[in-house]
Amino acid sequence: MKLERLADLFVYTKSLRKRTLVAINAVDLHSLEAISEAIKLGIVSGIVTGNRDEIIRQCKAHQIDHQSFHIIHAETEEDAARLAVDQVKQTPGCILMKGLISSDRYMRAILNKEAGLLPPGNVLSHVSVIDNPNYHKLLIVSDVAIIPYPTIPQKIAMVHYLTKMAMDLGIARPKIALITPTEQVLPSLISCTDAVEVMKAAEDGRFEPAVVFGPMALDVAIDLESAQIKGISSEVAGDADCLLFPNIDAGNVFYKMNTKLCGADQAAVVMGANVPVVLSSRGDSIQTKLNSIALAALLS
């Protein structure tokens, strides 16, 4: 089944085996509302860590049934993170979600060498699915939140994650654009020279069945007319499923522009850990958090 729009996630995930969502320090209203709604939709069952009294207070103040999920009391953010990660490791079929906790503490709990969730040698990378009404299909993009300036090996890992995400969404042959300011290979632009190195891996067949092309400017990747004007001949041009951004500067601006100026619907997860990880921004809407839970349920 190919998912055409993000709303399709909720139809499809209902047919899957229910997963367990474990939320770290979910003492904030946005997290609790998203978790409660996901439980009502039948996507997940829920476990939340954090101060029990505060969680119950928030729920009662906003008509959320706190008995619909299990609460594990924690005095501090660090305790909430540790208890949540322990719960994930003990419970098959889990999803980990960030509540009201700093991203640094959240990531430290995942990356902890003794007690964390990152297999040796793996790369953590943020992958977003964007449903922009001005584009003819879903766009899958990376990395907008975790890796500031990815190395070539990290970019190769990120292409693998984009491929997996696309295929889980039902795209049999994902088209992946390596985004740069220009299609010319300019030695002064690291994004261009890195794209050449990633393309060597593509030419060796390391990303099959994905089709990878770069360096490629954003307009060429998503607009066929621009590609024709520039004379770019590639099946990725004007029809990209996935965009690999050269750094977090470009990716983060693209993500927030879609949210705030384009009316786009979005979902995001972190890939590379033992379980899907929901890492929402404090500025993300409840709907984005709910979308992300559904996406994580699909991936798990």
C-alpha positions in Angstrom: 0.0 0.0 0.0 1.4 3.4 -1.1 0.6 6.3 1.2 -0.4 9.3 -0.9 -0.8 11.7 2.0 0.0 11.8 5.7 -3.7 11.4 6.7 -3.4 7.9 5.1 -1.1 6.9 8.0 -4.0 6.8 10.5 -6.0 4.4 8.2 -3.1 2.1 7.6 -1.6 1.9 11.2 -5.0 0.8 12.6 -4.6 -2.4 10.7 -1.2 -3.1 12.2 -0.4 -4.7 15.6 -0.7 -2.0 18.3 2.7 -0.7 19.5 3.5 0.7 23.0 4.4 4.3 23.1 6.8 5.3 25.9 7.0 9.0 26.5 9.8 10.7 28.5 8.7 13.3 31.0 5.3 13.8 29.4 4.1 16.5 31.8 3.2 19.0 29.1 -0.2 19.5 27.6 0.8 19.1 24.0 2.5 15.7 24.6 -0.4 14.4 26.7 -3.0 15.5 24.2 -1.1 13.8 21.3 -0.6 10.6 23.3 -4.3 10.5 24.4 -5.5 11.0 20.9 -3.2 8.3 19.5 -4.5 5.9 22.1 -8.1 6.8 21.2 -7.3 6.2 17.5 -6.1 2.7 18.4 -2.6 3.3 17.1 -0.7 2.7 20.4 -1.0 1.9 24.0 0.8 4.4 26.3 3.3 4.6 29.1 4.5 8.0 30.3 7.2 8.9 32.8 7.4 12.1 34.8 6.0 13.6 37.9 2.7 11.7 38.5 1.0 14.6 40.3 1.8 17.0 37.5 0.6 14.6 34.8 -2.7 14.0 36.6 -3.1 17.7 37.2 -2.7 18.5 33.5 -5.0 15.7 32.5 -7.8 16.8 34.9 -7.5 20.4 33.8 -7.9 19.5 30.2 -10.3 16.6 30.3 -7.7 14.0 29.4 -8.3 10.5 30.8 -5.1 9.8 32.6 -6.2 6.2 33.2 -5.9 5.5 29.5 -2.1 5.2 29.9 0.3 3.9 32.5 2.2 6.5 34.6 5.7 5.8 35.9 6.6 8.4 38.5 10.0 10.2 38.1 11.3 13.1 40.2 13.6 14.6 37.5 14.1 14.7 33.7 17.1 12.4 34.0 15.1 9.9 36.0 12.2 10.1 33.6 14.6 9.5 30.7 16.3 6.5 32.4 13.1 4.9 33.4 11.6 5.3 29.9 14.6 3.8 28.1 14.6 0.9 30.6 10.9 0.3 29.8 11.5 0.4 26.1 14.3 -2.2 26.5 12.0 -4.5 28.5 8.9 -4.2 26.3 8.8 -5.6 22.7 7.3 -3.3 20.0 8.0 0.0 21.6 8.2 3.6 20.3 10.1 6.2 22.3 8.8 9.8 22.4 10.2 13.1 23.7 8.0 15.0 26.2 9.0 18.1 28.1 12.7 17.4 28.3 15.7 19.1 26.7 16.8 17.5 23.4 20.3 17.2 24.9 19.1 15.1 27.8 16.8 13.1 25.5 19.6 12.2 23.2 22.0 11.4 26.0 19.6 8.8 27.3 19.4 7.2 23.8 23.2 7.4 23.2 24.2 6.1 26.6 26.8 3.3 25.9 25.7 1.1 28.8 22.0 1.7 29.0 21.0 3.4 25.7 19.3 2.3 22.5 22.0 2.9 19.8 23.5 -0.3 18.3 27.3 -0.1 17.9 28.4 1.7 14.7 24.9 3.1 13.9 24.2 6.7 13.0 21.2 8.5 14.4 19.5 10.7 11.9 16.3 12.7 11.8 13.9 11.9 8.9 10.8 14.0 8.2 7.8 13.4 6.0 6.3 16.6 4.6 2.8 16.8 3.1 3.0 20.1 1.2 -0.2 21.0 -0.6 1.9 22.6 -3.4 3.8 19.4 -4.2 2.2 16.4 -5.9 3.3 13.8 -3.4 4.9 13.3 0.0 8.4 14.6 0.5 10.9 12.7 2.8 13.8 14.9 4.0 16.9 14.6 6.2 18.5 15.8 8.4 16.8 18.8 9.9 17.5 18.3 13.7 20.4 16.1 14.7 23.5 16.0 12.5 24.9 19.5 12.0 27.4 18.9 9.2 27.3 15.3 8.2 30.4 13.5 6.9 30.3 11.4 3.7 29.8 8.1 5.6 27.0 9.8 7.6 25.4 11.0 4.4 25.6 7.4 3.0 23.8 6.2 6.1 21.2 8.9 5.7 20.5 7.9 2.1 19.8 4.4 3.4 17.4 5.7 6.0 15.6 7.8 3.4 15.3 4.7 1.2 13.9 2.6 4.1 11.4 5.3 5.0 10.2 5.7 1.4 9.8 2.0 1.0 7.9 1.7 4.3 5.5 4.3 2.9 5.0 2.1 -0.2 7.4 3.7 -2.7 9.0 0.8 -4.5 11.7 2.8 -6.2 12.5 5.9 -4.2 13.9 8.9 -6.1 16.5 10.7 -3.9 18.0 14.1 -4.7 21.3 15.2 -3.1 20.5 18.9 -2.5 23.2 21.5 -3.2 23.0 25.1 -4.5 23.9 24.0 -8.0 24.3 21.0 -10.3 27.8 22.1 -11.1 30.6 20.3 -9.2 32.2 23.4 -7.6 35.3 22.5 -5.5 34.6 25.5 -3.3 31.2 24.0 -2.2 31.5 21.0 0.2 27.9 20.0 -0.6 28.8 19.5 -4.2 32.0 17.5 -3.7 30.3 15.4 -1.0 27.4 14.7 -3.5 30.0 13.3 -5.9 31.3 10.9 -3.3 27.8 9.8 -2.4 27.1 9.2 -6.0 30.0 6.8 -6.2 28.2 4.7 -3.6 25.0 5.0 -5.7 26.9 3.9 -8.9 28.2 0.8 -7.0 24.5 -0.2 -6.3 24.6 0.4 -2.6 21.2 2.2 -2.4 19.2 -0.1 -4.7 16.3 0.0 -5.4 16.5 3.8 -4.9 17.5 6.1 -7.7 20.0 8.7 -6.4 21.1 11.9 -8.2 23.3 14.8 -7.3 24.5 17.4 -7.0 21.1 18.9 -7.6 19.6 22.3 -6.7 16.2 22.3 -4.9 14.3 23.8 -7.7 15.4 21.1 -10.1 14.6 18.3 -7.6 11.0 19.4 -7.1 10.0 21.3 -10.3 10.1 19.7 -13.7 10.0 23.0 -15.6 13.1 24.2 -13.8 14.9 20.9 -14.7 13.9 21.3 -18.4 15.0 24.9 -18.5 18.4 23.9 -17.0 18.7 20.9 -19.3 18.9 18.4 -16.4 18.1 14.9 -17.5 17.3 12.6 -14.6 14.2 10.7 -13.5 14.7 12.3 -10.1 14.4 15.8 -11.5 11.1 17.4 -10.8 9.8 14.2 -9.2 12.0 13.6 -6.1 10.5 11.5 -3.3 13.4 12.3 -0.9 15.7 15.2 -0.3 19.1 14.8 1.4 20.1 18.2 2.6 23.9 19.0 2.9 23.7 20.3 6.5 21.3 21.2 9.3 21.3 24.9 8.3 19.5 24.1 5.0 17.4 21.3 6.3 16.1 23.1 9.3 15.1 26.2 7.4 13.3 24.1 4.8 11.4 22.2 7.5 10.2 25.3 9.3 9.4 27.2 6.1 7.1 24.3 5.2 5.4 24.4 8.6 5.0 28.2 9.0 4.6 29.5 5.5 3.3 26.7 3.3 0.6 25.1 5.4 2.3 21.8 5.2 1.5 18.8 7.4 4.5 17.0 8.8 5.7 14.0 10.7 9.2 13.2 11.9 11.2 10.4 13.6 14.8 9.6 14.4 16.2 6.5 12.7 19.1 4.4 13.6 18.2 3.4 17.2 16.8 0.0 18.2 13.3 1.5 18.1 11.7 4.4 16.3 12.2 7.6 18.2 9.8 10.6 18.1 11.7 13.9 18.5 9.3 16.8 18.1 10.2 20.4 18.3 8.7 22.5 21.1 7.2 24.6 18.3 5.5 21.6 16.6 1.7 21.4 16.8 -0.3 18.6 18.5 -1.1 17.3 15.0 2.6 17.1 14.0 3.2 15.1 17.2 0.3 12.8 16.5 1.5 12.3 12.9 4.9 11.5 14.2 3.5 8.8 16.6 1.6 7.2 13.7 4.7 7.3 11.5 6.8 5.7 14.2 4.1 3.0 14.6 4.4 2.3 10.9 8.2 2.0 11.0 8.1 -0.3 14.1 
